[in-house]
Structure formats: structure tokens, C-alpha cells
């Protein structure tokens, strides 16, 4: 089953902290969004393996934009 980590704030992708194939736990940081000079973590919604990374640094995010797809 696929699970998607989505942007919860508008802003720019400051960094992606996982790689495809990485094992992650629910609540683990997978990326960071910079919003008005504040960095906010985007976390994995469930345990899984990083299947696809849909963003790269400096991509512009809207609320709900998909960022990382996990295979749960």
C-alpha cells in the first residue's frame, strides 16, 4: 500500500533528508519546508520504505502537495 507524505504548509523545500529505498518510521522527518524563514519538518505518516521522492531543494510547495511516496 502506498502512503504519501504531503506538505502541510506553503513554502520552499529546504532539504530532503531521505533517499529512495530508505526504511522510515511513522513520525520520522523526511523533508523540511522553509516558510517565512522558519523551517518546518514534514514527517512520514506511517512506517514504510521510501519508494519515490517527488521534490527537490527549492521546489515551491502548496498545502497538500505530495512530496514523498512510501510503500507501507
PATORKE-67819 format. One line per field, with one value per residue (C-alpha): x, y, z. Coordinates in steps of 0.02 Angstrom, whole numbers, plus 50000, padded with zeros to 5 digits. Example, Ala and Ser with C-alpha at 12.3 -4.5 7.8 and 13.67 -1.06 7.14 Angstrom:
BEGIN
u 50615	50684
v 49775	49947
w 50390	50357
***
This chain:
BEGIN
u 50000	50065	50062	50106	50195	50120	50166	50070	50124	50161	50343	50504	50584	50738	50802	50751	50828	50789	50839	50738	50748	50768	50666	50570	50462	50299	50340	50516	50570	50577	50593	50599	50497	50555	50408	50442	50620	50553	50597	50457	50479	50375	50359	50318	50132	50171	50311	50374	50508	50538	50476	50483	50543	50437	50527	50699	50775	50695	50536	50385	50253	50070	49970	49935	50069	50136	50321	50372	50286	50310	50274	50191
v 50000	50173	50315	50495	50623	50792	50973	51044	51224	51326	51366	51305	51135	51171	50992	50811	50704	50529	50432	50310	50138	50206	50124	50255	50251	50346	50523	50521	50678	50651	50831	51011	51158	51337	51453	51636	51597	51458	51277	51150	50961	50851	50679	50505	50468	50283	50156	50107	50113	50270	50224	50391	50566	50690	50851	50927	51076	51245	51170	51276	51185	51218	51143	50961	50946	50767	50758	50579	50414	50270	50086	50039
w 50000	49955	50080	50035	50143	50096	50126	50274	50243	50087	50058	49978	50003	50109	50101	50079	50217	50150	49995	49890	49971	50149	50288	50389	50545	50572	50628	50558	50466	50277	50216	50277	50211	50233	50263	50302	50366	50478	50445	50470	50464	50350	50431	50372	50404	50435	50437	50266	50132	50029	49855	49763	49805	49708	49758	49764	49853	49812	49739	49786	49889	49919	50062	50018	49883	49879	49925	49962	49921	50044	50020	50186
***
